Amino acid sequence: RLVKAHIDIVRYGAIALALHRLNEEKVPGAMAELGVFKGELSAYLAAIERRRTLHLFDTFAGFPDSDLEEGRDDARFRDTSEDAVRRRIDDCTNVRIHVGRFPDTAGSILDERFAFVMLDADKYRPTLAGLEIFYPRMSPGGYLFMHDYNSPESDFAVSRASREFMRDKPERLVDIPDARGSVFFRKL
């Protein structure tokens, strides 16, 4: 159910190793994914790491107009639903789904610590908001991954937002050679 021909093996492998390291080092905290779409990665995370709470954030309706940059339209990622993601995950015991525009949906996690975060929002504003919300809540040693960092598909919005946010932070981004040029860092 989890292994499909179009899954990015490099990205999923890097995530599995990160989760293994978190458990080995006993890094405390929940997991989060911003930008769930149909829940492929969500199902993978929920299946291989059942002990941590997994927070999922998505509009389940594509990109809100407020997240689009001037003069740009983007009709991607509308073909999904919260129910479809729940069915794909199967066991949602430790899964919390937050439906709506991020960061408007982040209120319930503001007192939480995170060991693993995947930002896959594609756009500048929600990526920057994800960094602003999750970075100060990351446990030391926690991993934050950003998908589409090196992808021109959204006009390099992820890389622009992360370069701006990270310019005065001690962590350094590490590229992984996956299909969309993801990056990650470990919180110091």
N, C-alpha and C positions, 0 to 999 in steps of 0.2 A: 504493500500500500504506500510506503514512503519512497521507494526507489522507482523513479521514472526516467525515461531516456533523456528528458530535457532538463533534469536537475543539474545544477552547476556543481560538479563533484569537488572542485577546488574550494569553492566557498563553503559548502557543507562540511567538507573535511576540516577546514580551518576552524569552523564553529564548533565541531565536535571536539577538536583538540583543546580549544579554549574552555569549553565546559568541563572537560576532563581535568584540566589544570586547575580550574576554580574549585572543583571538588577535592582534588588532591591537596591543595593549599588551604582548604576550608575557608574560602573567601565567602563571607555572608552576603545575602541580598537576594532580591527577586530578579526576574528577567522581564524584559520589555521588548516589544517590536512595534515600531511606528511605521505604518504602511504595510498592511497585511494582505491586501488584495484577496486572493482566493484561499489563502491559508496554507500554502505548501510548506513554507518555512515554519509557520506556527505549529503545524502538525508534527514536524520533525523535532522542534524544540520541546514540545509537550511530551513526545514519546521518549526522547533520550534523557530528559531531565525532569523527572516527575516530583522531585522533592521541593522544588522552588515554585513559588507563584509566578505565573506568566501573565503579564499585562499586555493586551493587544489593543492598539489604537488604529482606527480607520474610520473614514466617512461611510464606507461601503456604497458610495455614490460617485466616485471619481473625485477630481480636484474641485474644491470650492473656488468660485470666481475670485475671492479675496486672496487666494494663494497664487494666482496666475500673475505673471509679470505683464506689464503694459503691452497691449496689442497682441497678446498670445492667447490662443485657444488650445485646449488640450482635452480631448474626449476619452482618453485612456482610462482604464481601471474602473469602469462603471458596471461591468458584467460580473457582479459578485453580490453577496449578501451576508449578513451576520449568521443566518441560519445555515447557509452553505459552508461557512467556515467552521461552525460548531460541528456539523456532520463530518467534515474532513478530519477534524481533530479527534473525534471519537470520545475520548475520556477528558471531559472539561472540568474535572474536580478542582484542579488548581489553576484554572484559567479564568481571567477576568477580562471581559471585552468592553471597551470604551468606545461607543459609537458617536461620531461627530467630528468636528474640526478640531485639530490639535493646534494650540495648547488649551483650548476651551474645555477639553475633556480630561485635563490632567489634575484637576482639583483633588481627587481622592488619593493620589499617590504622592502628594507633596511631603508627607512625613515618612516616606518609605526609602529604604536603601536598595541599591541595585548592584548586582554582580555582573550582569550581562545585559547589554542593550544593542539592538539592531535598529539603525535609522535607515529607512527605505522610503522616504517621503518624496523623492525626486525633485522637489521644488525648493527654492531658496528659503522662503519664509518658514515653512514647517521644519525644515532641516535645522535652521538657526534656532527656532523655538525648542526643538528636541535637544539640541546641545545645551541651551540655556537651562532647561528643566532637568535633564538627566545628569549633566556633568557634576554639579555640586552634590548630587545624591548617589554618586558612584562610590562603592567601597574601594579602599586601596587594594590594588591588584585586579580590580574588575575590568572587564573588556567592553569597549564600545566600538561596534562595527558600523561603517557607513557604506551602503550599497550605491552603485552608480557614481562614485567619486570621479572616475576617469571616463565617464560616458558623455558623449555630446548630445544624447537624446533629449535632455532637458537643458541644453545650453550650459552645461557644466555648473548647474545651480548648486549641486551638493558640494562640489569643490570650492566654489566661491563662498558659500556660507561657512564651511568648515575652516577654510584659510582665515577668514575674518575672525571667527570665534577663537581659534587655536593660536593666534599670533602671539599672545602673551602667556600661554600656558606652557608648563614644563614638558608635557608629553609630546612625543613626535609620532606622526602618522606613519604607519607601515603599510605599503601596498601589497596586495596579494594578486596573483595572476589569474583571477577568475574571469568570467565572461563579461562582466560590466565594470571591472576595475574597482573593486572594493578596497577600502582601507580600514585599519583598526588602530587602537591604542589601548594600553593598559594604564589605568589610573594610578598615579604615584601617590 
